[in-house]
Amino acid sequence: MKESLWRRTALYIVRHTRQPIQNAVFVFVMLAAISSNNASAQEHFYPYYYVVVGGFAIQKNAERFTTYVHGLNYPARYAFNANRKLYYVYVRVTKDKQKARETTYKLRLETEFQKAWIYNGPLEGEKVAEATAEADEAENAELNKDAELVKDAEPGKDTKYISTTPVVEQPATDKPATAKDSAATTPAQPVEPRKKSFVFQLTSSADNKPVKGRVYLLEKEPDDNAARYEANERVSVVAPGTGKLIVVCNLVGYKLAKRAFNYEDPLKSIKGASIGAEQEVIIPIVLTPVGRGDYIELEHVKFFDKSAIMTPASEDELLGLVDLMSNPHCKIRLYGHTSNDASGDIITKGSSENFFALDAANNSSHGSAKELSRQRAEAVKAYLVSRGIAASRIATKGYGAMLAIYENATANDRIEIEIIRN
């Protein structure tokens, strides 16, 4: 039977706390990284996640360490982090955050690289382009697996898309324009952006039933102007400047799904795309449910500082978790993590009925970072119970900063879920 990732995590913690630190460079870099929230490279979304096993101020040392890691059969490379003035030795680069997380945990739990971490930002060096190209190629292979090009439609088939934006031709005139005519001319009206109607049809691969949720449309990665749309509804999408779009769906309880398509000719871009009754383009996206042993990071569940009180923006993602738990057989374990191991005041919900605001009914106590992380996991559990989920189906655990794997400190304040049964 496959050993649980989190059982190995527990064994790691026991082993880690008993052994002395053997490689100071890992500790130094990680402490420097997670103590700062202000690194400019980390304030913006960046498409690549690097799994880093060491950082060095001297290039020769980075070269030697890369050779050493290669000797352990890891595809190590090194590159320069200009923000920290360090050469990072990394063993994986991917555009999939979950894959980066899984690799990092595996390194920490099963190898000597017990301080491996994830860096999400730019690096410099001749091997960087090669590494990111491989990450792009891997993602494109995933996209093309379920989004194969389809053959030209057969004659007579109702697959032609009719634009919903008519083109109005202006009548020609032979009369020359005059200054008076120009002065009387009505100021030019702004051009209405060209649009098409789409339905992003989400279904589960388990039962082929519709899945509620939202999708995001990006013209490129990264894209600070990603647009959000409701799934399974007819929506109007503005033509992108590039002619291509990436639809991204990251719902609680399902694995990340991405589809790339050509805006002008979507039927040839995605297998199974079709035209609806009102000339809308239907883009099918089949979601794969998470299974036993999988884990999910609740990326949008956040807490007020030094508290186990969730911010209002957290509820949207929690409702997705409620949907996941609507399966009466589903059991989960919630794990709380913090960005540092400092003790301090902890604010908890107390007798308040509000999960998403600080108020006078909250309680205040003093405790460790591990206790804070446990209380945060308990807060998520309490919310689920308030929505009718049986408490017996939800276990909790707090790890404090023991598994602070992200270089960006705020990302380490997080809640993760292990699927025990689904």
C-alpha positions in Angstrom: 0.0 0.0 0.0 1.2 3.5 -0.9 2.5 5.2 2.2 0.7 8.5 2.9 2.7 11.6 2.1 1.7 13.1 5.5 2.7 10.0 7.4 6.2 10.5 5.8 5.9 14.1 6.8 5.4 13.2 10.4 8.4 10.8 10.2 10.4 13.6 8.6 9.6 16.0 11.5 10.7 13.5 14.1 13.9 12.8 12.2 14.6 16.4 11.4 14.2 17.6 15.0 16.6 15.0 16.3 19.4 15.6 13.8 21.8 18.5 13.8 21.8 20.8 10.7 24.4 19.5 8.4 24.4 22.1 5.6 24.3 25.7 6.7 23.8 27.1 3.2 20.3 25.7 3.0 19.3 27.1 6.3 20.9 30.5 5.6 19.1 30.9 2.3 15.7 29.8 3.6 15.8 31.9 6.7 16.8 34.9 4.6 14.1 34.1 2.1 11.1 33.5 4.4 12.0 36.5 6.7 11.3 38.9 3.8 8.0 39.6 2.2 9.2 42.4 0.0 11.2 40.8 -2.7 10.0 42.5 -5.9 10.3 39.3 -8.0 7.9 37.6 -5.6 5.2 40.3 -5.6 4.0 39.4 -9.1 2.8 36.2 -10.6 5.6 34.4 -12.5 4.8 31.2 -14.6 7.8 29.1 -13.5 8.3 27.3 -10.2 11.9 26.2 -9.4 12.6 23.5 -6.9 15.9 24.7 -5.3 18.3 22.6 -3.2 21.0 25.2 -2.5 22.1 28.8 -2.8 25.6 30.1 -3.0 27.3 33.5 -3.1 30.2 32.2 -5.1 29.6 30.8 -8.6 32.4 28.1 -8.3 30.7 26.7 -5.3 27.4 26.5 -7.2 29.1 24.7 -10.0 30.7 22.2 -7.6 27.4 21.5 -5.9 25.6 21.1 -9.2 28.1 18.4 -10.1 27.6 16.8 -6.8 23.8 16.7 -7.2 24.2 15.4 -10.7 26.1 12.5 -9.2 23.0 11.7 -7.2 21.1 11.3 -10.5 19.2 14.6 -10.2 19.0 16.9 -13.3 20.6 19.8 -11.5 21.3 23.2 -13.0 22.2 26.5 -11.5 21.3 30.1 -12.2 21.7 33.6 -10.7 19.0 35.2 -8.5 19.8 38.9 -9.1 17.5 40.0 -6.3 19.3 37.9 -3.6 22.7 38.0 -5.3 22.9 34.2 -5.0 23.4 31.3 -7.4 20.5 28.9 -7.0 21.0 25.2 -7.7 17.7 23.7 -8.8 16.5 20.2 -9.8 13.2 21.0 -11.4 11.4 23.8 -13.1 7.7 23.5 -13.9 4.6 25.6 -14.6 2.5 23.4 -12.3 2.7 24.5 -8.7 1.3 21.2 -7.4 4.1 19.3 -9.2 6.7 21.6 -7.7 5.2 21.1 -4.2 5.2 17.3 -4.6 8.8 17.3 -5.7 9.8 19.5 -2.8 8.1 17.3 -0.3 9.6 14.2 -1.8 13.1 15.8 -1.5 12.6 16.8 2.1 11.1 13.5 3.2 13.2 11.0 1.3 16.6 12.6 0.5 19.4 14.5 2.1 17.9 17.8 0.7 15.8 18.4 3.8 15.8 22.2 3.2 14.7 22.2 -0.4 12.3 25.0 -1.3 10.2 26.5 -4.1 11.2 29.7 -5.8 8.7 31.5 -8.0 10.5 34.3 -9.9 13.1 35.2 -12.5 16.6 33.7 -12.7 19.5 34.5 -15.0 21.9 32.2 -16.8 22.5 30.3 -20.0 20.7 27.2 -18.8 17.5 29.1 -17.7 16.1 29.4 -21.3 16.7 25.7 -21.8 15.0 24.7 -18.5 11.9 26.9 -19.0 11.6 25.7 -22.6 11.4 22.1 -21.2 8.7 23.2 -18.8 6.8 24.8 -21.6 7.1 21.7 -23.7 5.9 19.5 -20.8 2.8 21.8 -20.4 2.1 21.8 -24.1 2.2 18.1 -24.1 -0.4 18.0 -21.4 -2.6 20.6 -23.2 -2.4 18.6 -26.5 -3.3 15.4 -24.8 -6.9 16.4 -24.4 -7.0 19.3 -26.8 -6.0 17.7 -30.0 -6.5 19.4 -33.3 -9.6 18.1 -35.0 -9.9 17.5 -38.7 -11.7 19.9 -41.0 -15.5 19.6 -40.7 -17.2 17.6 -43.4 -19.3 19.5 -45.9 -22.9 20.0 -44.8 -22.1 19.8 -41.1 -23.4 22.6 -38.9 -20.1 23.7 -37.5 -19.5 27.1 -39.1 -19.3 29.9 -36.6 -21.3 33.1 -37.5 -19.9 36.3 -36.0 -22.3 38.1 -33.7 -20.7 41.4 -34.6 -22.0 42.6 -38.0 -19.8 44.5 -40.3 -21.6 47.6 -41.7 -20.2 49.0 -45.0 -20.3 52.7 -45.4 -21.6 54.1 -48.8 -19.0 55.6 -51.0 -19.2 59.2 -52.1 -17.5 61.2 -54.9 -18.1 64.6 -53.2 -14.8 66.1 -52.0 -14.7 67.1 -48.4 -14.6 70.7 -47.4 -13.3 72.5 -44.3 -17.0 73.3 -43.4 -17.9 69.6 -43.7 -15.0 68.7 -41.5 -16.0 71.1 -38.8 -19.5 69.7 -38.8 -18.4 66.1 -38.7 -19.5 64.3 -35.6 -16.5 63.3 -33.4 -15.4 59.7 -34.1 -17.0 57.2 -31.7 -14.8 54.7 -29.9 -14.7 51.4 -31.7 -16.6 48.6 -30.0 -14.3 45.7 -29.3 -15.1 42.6 -31.2 -16.6 39.8 -29.2 -17.8 36.2 -29.4 -20.1 34.2 -27.2 -18.6 31.1 -25.4 -19.8 28.5 -22.9 -17.0 26.9 -20.9 -18.6 23.6 -20.2 -17.1 21.9 -17.1 -17.9 18.3 -16.4 -16.4 15.7 -14.1 -14.6 12.7 -15.6 -16.1 10.6 -12.8 -19.7 10.8 -13.8 -19.8 13.3 -16.7 -22.0 15.6 -14.7 -21.7 19.4 -14.8 -19.4 21.0 -12.3 -20.1 24.5 -10.9 -17.3 27.0 -10.8 -15.3 29.7 -12.7 -12.6 29.8 -15.3 -9.9 32.3 -16.0 -8.9 33.4 -19.5 -5.2 34.5 -20.1 -3.6 35.8 -23.3 -0.2 34.8 -22.0 1.6 33.6 -18.9 2.0 35.6 -16.8 -1.1 37.7 -17.4 -2.0 40.3 -14.8 -5.3 41.0 -16.7 -6.7 37.5 -16.5 -10.5 37.7 -16.9 -12.8 35.5 -14.8 -16.0 33.9 -16.2 -18.7 31.7 -14.8 -18.6 28.2 -16.2 -21.6 26.5 -17.9 -23.1 29.9 -18.8 -23.1 31.9 -22.1 -20.5 34.6 -21.7 -19.1 37.3 -24.1 -15.4 37.2 -24.6 -13.4 40.1 -26.2 -11.1 39.2 -29.0 -7.5 38.9 -27.7 -4.7 40.8 -29.3 -2.7 37.6 -29.8 -5.5 35.7 -31.3 -5.0 32.9 -28.7 -6.3 32.3 -25.2 -5.6 29.9 -22.4 -8.5 28.8 -20.2 -7.5 27.8 -16.7 -9.7 26.0 -14.2 -8.5 25.4 -10.7 -11.4 24.2 -8.5 -11.2 22.7 -5.1 -11.5 18.9 -5.4 -10.3 18.7 -9.0 -6.8 18.7 -10.6 -5.7 21.8 -12.4 -6.9 22.0 -16.0 -5.6 24.2 -18.8 -6.8 24.4 -22.4 -5.3 26.6 -25.1 -7.4 27.6 -28.1 -7.4 29.9 -31.2 -10.1 32.6 -30.7 -10.7 32.9 -34.5 -11.1 29.2 -35.1 -11.9 27.5 -31.8 -13.4 24.4 -33.4 -10.1 23.4 -34.8 -8.3 24.2 -31.6 -10.0 21.9 -29.1 -11.3 18.4 -29.5 -15.0 18.3 -28.9 -15.7 22.0 -29.3 -19.0 22.8 -31.0 -21.5 25.4 -31.8 -24.6 25.9 -29.6 -28.2 26.9 -30.5 -27.4 30.6 -30.2 -24.1 30.4 -32.1 -22.1 30.3 -28.9 -18.9 28.3 -29.0 -19.0 25.5 -26.5 -15.5 24.6 -25.1 -15.6 21.3 -23.2 -13.3 21.0 -20.2 -13.3 17.6 -18.4 -12.1 17.8 -14.8 -10.3 15.0 -13.0 -11.4 14.6 -9.4 -8.7 14.3 -6.7 -8.4 10.9 -5.2 -7.1 9.2 -2.1 -3.7 10.4 -1.2 -3.9 13.6 -3.2 -3.6 16.9 -1.5 -4.9 20.4 -2.3 -3.6 23.8 -1.3 -6.3 26.3 -0.5 -4.6 29.2 -2.2 -7.2 31.8 -1.4 -8.0 31.0 2.2 -6.2 33.7 4.2 -6.2 34.8 7.8 -6.0 38.1 9.6 -2.6 38.6 11.2 -1.9 36.6 14.3 -5.3 35.1 14.2 -7.3 32.0 13.2 -10.0 34.3 11.7 -10.4 34.0 7.9 -10.6 37.0 5.6 -13.9 37.6 3.8 -12.3 36.6 0.4 -11.7 33.1 1.8 -15.3 32.0 1.7 -15.5 31.6 -2.1 -12.9 28.8 -2.1 -14.4 27.3 1.1 -17.7 26.9 -0.7 -15.8 24.8 -3.3 -14.6 22.6 -0.4 -18.2 22.3 0.8 -19.2 21.0 -2.6 -16.3 18.5 -2.5 -17.6 17.3 1.0 -21.1 16.9 -0.3 -20.0 13.4 -1.2 -20.9 11.7 2.0 -18.0 9.2 1.6 -15.4 11.9 1.4 -13.0 12.3 4.4 -10.2 14.8 4.6 -7.4 15.9 6.9 -6.7 19.7 7.2 -3.1 20.9 7.7 -2.2 24.3 8.9 1.2 25.9 8.2 2.8 29.2 9.2 5.6 31.3 7.7 7.7 31.4 10.9 8.0 29.6 14.2 7.7 32.6 16.6 5.3 32.4 19.5 2.8 35.2 20.1 -0.8 36.3 20.6 -3.4 34.2 18.9 -6.9 35.5 18.2 -9.6 32.9 17.8 -13.3 33.0 16.9 -14.5 32.7 20.5 -18.3 33.1 20.8 -18.6 35.2 17.6 -20.8 33.8 14.9 -18.7 35.4 12.1 -16.0 33.3 10.6 -14.7 36.2 8.4 -14.3 39.2 10.6 -12.6 40.3 13.8 -15.0 41.4 16.6 -15.3 41.9 20.3 -16.5 38.3 20.9 -13.2 36.9 19.7 -10.8 35.3 22.2 -7.1 36.1 22.7 -4.4 33.9 24.1 -0.7 33.3 23.8 0.7 30.3 21.9 3.3 28.8 19.6 3.3 29.0 15.8 2.3 25.3 15.8 -0.7 26.1 17.9 -1.6 29.0 15.6 -1.5 26.7 12.6 -3.6 24.1 14.4 -6.2 26.7 15.3 -6.4 27.8 11.7 -7.1 24.3 10.5 -9.7 24.0 13.3 -11.3 27.3 12.0 -11.7 25.8 8.5 -13.2 22.6 10.1 -15.6 24.7 12.1 -16.8 26.5 9.0 -17.4 23.2 7.2 -19.3 21.8 10.2 -21.5 25.0 10.2 -22.4 24.1 6.6 -23.7 20.7 7.6 -20.5 18.5 7.1 -20.0 15.9 9.8 -17.1 16.7 12.1 -16.1 13.0 12.1 -15.2 13.3 8.5 -12.6 16.0 9.1 -9.3 15.6 10.9 -6.9 18.5 11.7 -3.1 19.0 12.3 -0.9 22.0 12.8 2.8 22.0 11.6 3.8 25.6 12.3 6.7 26.6 10.1 8.2 23.0 9.9 7.2 22.8 6.2 7.6 26.4 5.1 8.6 25.4 1.5 8.0 28.7 -0.3 10.6 31.4 -0.6 7.8 33.9 -0.6 7.0 34.1 3.2 3.2 34.9 2.9 2.7 31.8 0.7 3.8 29.6 3.7 0.8 30.8 5.7 -1.5 28.3 4.2 -4.1 25.5 4.6 -3.6 22.2 2.8 -6.0 19.2 2.5 -5.2 15.5 2.2 -7.9 13.4 0.7 -8.3 10.4 3.0 -11.3 8.9 1.1 -13.3 10.2 -1.8 
